[in-house]
Amino acid sequence: MFGAIGSGGMILLIVVALVIHKRGGGKLQPVKDHHVIYWGAALGLLAASAGTALAQIGTVSTSISQSISSQSGTVGPVGAGAVALILLLIGFGTKPAMAKDLIVGVALPGALSTAGGLLAVPVTVLGSLLHGIGA
């Protein structure tokens, strides 16, 4: 329908849509305030197969997981499932904000897939769907 897009092309499309949204947008508004977390999650999923310039996007999840898990000495063991659920609560339990939603959205796919089990199912399904569209 649109020709070959590729994962890098889809990442650039999402970034442009987010920049347009932040600047006010025009008549076509693919991003609404509460949708930023979903677009961020798509960015995180696509970053896994992106080139080296865009692959750093995927490291957000690792950084957040390490910072939360490093608190194990203070509060006790913090597992990967807890990190994923904390990110879900922050993302959907608070008021929409562009920066917070984007960071949480990018980090969610990695945290959910690391948690495994039932939490990894949406990441697996949506990842396959996005890579199928972007191929």
Backbone as CSV, one residue per row, in Angstrom:
resi,resn,N_x,N_y,N_z,CA_x,CA_y,CA_z,C_x,C_y,C_z
1,MET,0.821,-1.192,0.000,0.000,0.000,0.000,0.867,1.259,0.000
2,PHE,1.816,1.372,0.938,2.707,2.530,0.998,4.100,2.198,0.489
3,GLY,4.354,0.969,0.112,5.701,0.552,-0.256,6.465,0.132,0.980
4,ALA,7.737,-0.162,0.817,8.570,-0.588,1.947,8.829,0.597,2.870
5,ILE,8.567,0.399,4.157,8.773,1.464,5.148,10.003,1.158,5.987
6,GLY,10.110,-0.036,6.504,11.238,-0.430,7.341,11.079,0.058,8.767
7,SER,11.783,-0.592,9.688,11.647,-0.218,11.100,12.229,1.168,11.365
8,GLY,13.336,1.506,10.706,13.899,2.850,10.867,12.960,3.921,10.340
9,GLY,12.311,3.644,9.219,11.345,4.588,8.656,10.147,4.776,9.566
10,MET,9.682,3.676,10.183,8.551,3.785,11.097,8.935,4.572,12.347
11,ILE,10.158,4.384,12.834,10.611,5.151,13.998,10.632,6.637,13.665
12,LEU,11.152,6.979,12.507,11.186,8.388,12.098,9.785,8.960,11.930
13,LEU,8.862,8.172,11.401,7.471,8.626,11.281,6.854,8.915,12.644
14,ILE,7.088,8.046,13.603,6.550,8.242,14.946,7.165,9.480,15.594
15,VAL,8.479,9.656,15.438,9.148,10.824,16.016,8.587,12.107,15.412
16,VAL,8.400,12.134,14.093,7.829,13.324,13.443,6.410,13.579,13.948
17,ALA,5.597,12.527,14.099,4.232,12.693,14.614,4.250,13.259,16.028
18,LEU,5.185,12.805,16.861,5.276,13.314,18.234,5.736,14.770,18.262
19,VAL,6.661,15.140,17.380,7.111,16.536,17.314,5.973,17.430,16.844
20,ILE,5.236,16.988,15.839,4.093,17.763,15.351,3.051,17.919,16.456
21,HIS,2.806,16.831,17.207,1.850,16.890,18.315,2.293,17.910,19.357
22,LYS,3.587,17.908,19.701,4.104,18.815,20.719,3.989,20.269,20.287
23,ARG,4.128,20.533,18.993,4.075,21.897,18.490,2.645,22.370,18.216
24,GLY,1.667,21.536,18.437,0.284,21.961,18.261,-0.444,21.226,17.161
25,GLY,0.257,20.755,16.163,-0.346,19.968,15.092,-1.298,20.772,14.231
26,GLY,-1.738,20.161,13.180,-2.684,20.779,12.263,-3.994,20.033,12.296
27,LYS,-4.592,19.850,11.121,-5.865,19.140,11.046,-5.693,17.644,11.283
28,LEU,-4.604,17.091,10.770,-4.323,15.677,10.980,-3.573,15.525,12.299
29,GLN,-4.192,14.886,13.270,-3.568,14.702,14.576,-3.534,13.218,14.931
30,PRO,-2.459,12.520,14.511,-2.362,11.092,14.807,-2.080,10.806,16.280
31,VAL,-1.653,11.822,17.029,-1.321,11.644,18.441,-2.227,12.537,19.276
32,LYS,-2.917,11.959,20.207,-3.697,12.707,21.197,-2.928,12.639,22.515
33,ASP,-3.302,13.456,23.483,-2.563,13.517,24.746,-2.382,12.152,25.400
34,HIS,-3.430,11.367,25.482,-3.350,10.095,26.179,-2.812,8.969,25.293
35,HIS,-2.481,9.254,24.044,-1.949,8.230,23.159,-0.429,8.216,23.101
36,VAL,0.230,9.168,23.738,1.689,9.262,23.666,2.334,7.992,24.205
37,ILE,1.778,7.396,25.239,2.363,6.188,25.815,2.332,5.038,24.806
38,TYR,1.284,4.949,24.005,1.194,3.899,22.991,2.210,4.127,21.874
39,TRP,2.358,5.375,21.437,3.347,5.691,20.409,4.758,5.445,20.951
40,GLY,4.990,5.751,22.226,6.284,5.470,22.837,6.566,3.975,22.890
41,ALA,5.531,3.180,23.172,5.695,1.728,23.195,6.034,1.206,21.796
42,ALA,5.383,1.762,20.781,5.708,1.374,19.407,7.158,1.730,19.085
43,LEU,7.601,2.891,19.558,9.001,3.286,19.374,9.940,2.281,20.034
44,GLY,9.617,1.887,21.251,10.443,0.920,21.972,10.496,-0.437,21.286
45,LEU,9.363,-0.880,20.747,9.320,-2.162,20.039,10.144,-2.119,18.760
46,LEU,10.019,-1.035,18.018,10.733,-0.932,16.750,12.221,-0.701,16.938
47,ALA,12.614,-0.103,18.054,14.023,0.192,18.301,14.854,-1.079,18.401
48,ALA,14.217,-2.187,18.764,14.950,-3.448,18.903,15.558,-3.895,17.573
49,SER,14.911,-3.565,16.463,15.431,-3.994,15.166,15.982,-2.834,14.341
50,ALA,16.144,-1.686,14.956,16.628,-0.514,14.229,18.143,-0.568,14.062
51,GLY,18.643,0.333,13.263,20.085,0.441,13.058,20.775,0.966,14.305
52,THR,22.078,1.055,14.263,22.848,1.435,15.446,22.537,2.846,15.933
53,ALA,22.187,3.749,15.028,21.893,5.122,15.440,20.636,5.198,16.291
54,LEU,19.656,4.343,16.007,18.390,4.392,16.729,18.258,3.295,17.784
55,ALA,19.204,2.381,17.837,19.125,1.268,18.787,19.241,1.726,20.234
56,GLN,19.811,2.896,20.486,19.953,3.395,21.854,18.610,3.674,22.507
57,ILE,17.567,3.841,21.705,16.227,4.066,22.256,15.829,2.896,23.147
58,GLY,16.185,1.693,22.727,15.809,0.497,23.472,16.498,0.334,24.810
59,THR,17.554,1.101,25.078,18.279,0.955,26.340,17.594,1.675,27.499
60,VAL,16.547,2.434,27.214,15.814,3.142,28.274,15.257,2.145,29.280
61,SER,14.706,1.052,28.782,14.131,0.033,29.657,15.182,-0.550,30.584
62,THR,16.355,-0.839,30.054,17.428,-1.400,30.868,17.854,-0.430,31.961
63,SER,17.971,0.832,31.606,18.392,1.843,32.596,17.376,1.975,33.720
64,ILE,16.100,2.037,33.372,15.057,2.163,34.398,15.004,0.910,35.260
65,SER,15.077,-0.266,34.647,15.051,-1.516,35.414,16.222,-1.602,36.380
66,GLN,17.415,-1.211,35.912,18.588,-1.261,36.795,18.458,-0.285,37.954
67,SER,17.914,0.910,37.685,17.807,1.891,38.769,16.781,1.470,39.812
68,ILE,15.681,0.860,39.381,14.684,0.386,40.351,15.203,-0.844,41.089
69,SER,15.811,-1.772,40.364,16.323,-3.003,40.984,17.476,-2.736,41.943
70,SER,18.217,-1.653,41.731,19.337,-1.349,42.622,18.867,-0.948,44.011
71,GLN,17.577,-0.705,44.160,17.022,-0.369,45.470,16.744,-1.610,46.310
72,SER,17.139,-2.780,45.819,16.874,-4.034,46.532,17.431,-4.032,47.944
73,GLY,18.562,-3.394,48.162,19.136,-3.349,49.504,18.290,-2.530,50.461
74,THR,17.532,-1.572,49.940,16.729,-0.688,50.772,15.340,-1.255,51.047
75,VAL,14.669,-1.725,49.999,13.273,-2.158,50.147,13.088,-3.658,50.022
76,GLY,14.122,-4.387,49.691,14.017,-5.821,49.479,14.105,-6.128,47.990
77,PRO,14.068,-7.406,47.634,14.207,-7.788,46.229,13.111,-7.171,45.343
78,VAL,13.537,-6.636,44.207,12.604,-6.061,43.236,12.790,-6.834,41.940
79,GLY,11.764,-7.605,41.558,11.845,-8.431,40.367,11.438,-7.690,39.097
80,ALA,11.645,-8.339,37.964,11.315,-7.745,36.671,9.807,-7.501,36.539
81,GLY,9.002,-8.363,37.109,7.551,-8.168,37.075,7.129,-6.924,37.834
82,ALA,7.782,-6.667,38.956,7.473,-5.464,39.735,7.835,-4.207,38.959
83,VAL,8.974,-4.223,38.280,9.379,-3.064,37.477,8.351,-2.800,36.380
84,ALA,7.906,-3.852,35.698,6.916,-3.693,34.632,5.593,-3.150,35.171
85,LEU,5.163,-3.654,36.312,3.897,-3.190,36.892,4.010,-1.755,37.408
86,ILE,5.174,-1.389,37.937,5.390,0.001,38.373,5.290,0.938,37.177
87,LEU,5.914,0.565,36.055,5.832,1.397,34.854,4.398,1.502,34.345
88,LEU,3.650,0.401,34.395,2.239,0.445,33.980,1.436,1.388,34.868
89,LEU,1.675,1.325,36.180,0.963,2.216,37.092,1.326,3.682,36.855
90,ILE,2.597,3.952,36.645,3.019,5.328,36.374,2.408,5.813,35.062
91,GLY,2.426,4.959,34.049,1.924,5.360,32.738,0.427,5.588,32.689
92,PHE,-0.335,4.675,33.282,-1.789,4.762,33.155,-2.495,5.267,34.407
93,GLY,-1.763,5.383,35.510,-2.380,5.831,36.750,-2.182,7.307,37.043
94,THR,-1.463,7.989,36.184,-1.211,9.412,36.390,-1.747,10.222,35.218
95,LYS,-1.791,11.518,35.400,-2.278,12.430,34.369,-1.336,12.407,33.153
96,PRO,-1.879,12.452,31.917,-1.026,12.441,30.735,-0.062,13.623,30.702
97,ALA,1.192,13.328,30.407,2.230,14.347,30.224,3.180,13.815,29.153
98,MET,3.511,14.634,28.195,4.283,14.205,27.030,5.589,13.497,27.419
99,ALA,6.422,14.114,28.224,7.733,13.547,28.545,7.601,12.251,29.336
100,LYS,6.770,12.251,30.370,6.601,11.056,31.205,6.046,9.905,30.388
101,ASP,5.007,10.172,29.598,4.390,9.117,28.805,5.337,8.559,27.753
102,LEU,6.162,9.415,27.184,7.109,8.954,26.176,8.185,8.064,26.800
103,ILE,8.711,8.467,27.942,9.737,7.665,28.612,9.159,6.330,29.065
104,VAL,7.992,6.364,29.695,7.361,5.122,30.158,6.990,4.237,28.964
105,GLY,6.463,4.845,27.906,6.078,4.075,26.727,7.254,3.376,26.079
106,VAL,8.384,4.056,25.970,9.577,3.453,25.368,10.120,2.340,26.258
107,ALA,10.026,2.505,27.564,10.566,1.518,28.498,9.657,0.297,28.671
108,LEU,8.359,0.458,28.458,7.413,-0.632,28.723,7.678,-1.918,27.946
109,PRO,7.913,-1.897,26.636,8.107,-3.170,25.937,9.261,-3.998,26.498
110,GLY,10.378,-3.353,26.785,11.508,-4.090,27.340,11.218,-4.634,28.726
111,ALA,10.547,-3.834,29.550,10.228,-4.273,30.914,9.214,-5.418,30.895
112,LEU,8.211,-5.312,30.028,7.194,-6.366,29.954,7.782,-7.673,29.423
113,SER,8.635,-7.582,28.405,9.214,-8.810,27.864,10.207,-9.432,28.843
114,THR,10.915,-8.625,29.616,11.822,-9.151,30.632,11.043,-9.833,31.748
115,ALA,9.879,-9.277,32.094,9.048,-9.866,33.139,8.556,-11.252,32.735
116,GLY,8.276,-11.416,31.444,7.834,-12.720,30.944,6.409,-13.039,31.343
117,GLY,6.023,-14.258,31.113,4.684,-14.720,31.455,3.602,-13.965,30.726
118,LEU,2.529,-13.697,31.430,1.373,-13.010,30.854,1.705,-11.581,30.442
119,LEU,2.633,-10.944,31.134,2.995,-9.563,30.800,3.707,-9.461,29.460
120,ALA,4.341,-10.526,29.002,5.087,-10.491,27.748,4.203,-10.726,26.524
121,VAL,2.983,-11.202,26.719,2.108,-11.520,25.579,1.814,-10.295,24.710
122,PRO,1.403,-9.148,25.275,1.134,-7.994,24.402,2.359,-7.543,23.607
123,VAL,3.535,-7.632,24.216,4.767,-7.222,23.538,5.044,-8.142,22.357
124,THR,4.852,-9.435,22.550,5.101,-10.401,21.486,4.138,-10.197,20.320
125,VAL,2.860,-10.043,20.634,1.848,-9.884,19.590,2.023,-8.562,18.849
126,LEU,2.144,-7.464,19.584,2.281,-6.155,18.947,3.615,-6.004,18.227
127,GLY,4.659,-6.607,18.762,5.953,-6.574,18.086,5.894,-7.261,16.735
128,SER,5.237,-8.412,16.677,5.083,-9.116,15.401,4.248,-8.303,14.428
129,LEU,3.196,-7.689,14.921,2.333,-6.877,14.076,3.074,-5.663,13.512
130,LEU,3.790,-4.944,14.370,4.526,-3.757,13.914,5.638,-4.115,12.935
131,HIS,6.344,-5.211,13.188,7.416,-5.589,12.279,6.840,-6.099,10.956
132,GLY,5.643,-6.662,10.992,4.984,-7.073,9.761,4.582,-5.889,8.900
133,ILE,4.112,-4.822,9.547,3.709,-3.623,8.824,4.924,-2.896,8.286
134,GLY,5.976,-2.819,9.084,7.152,-2.050,8.705,8.098,-2.756,7.756
135,ALA,7.895,-4.035,7.513,8.835,-4.792,6.674,8.888,-4.296,5.258
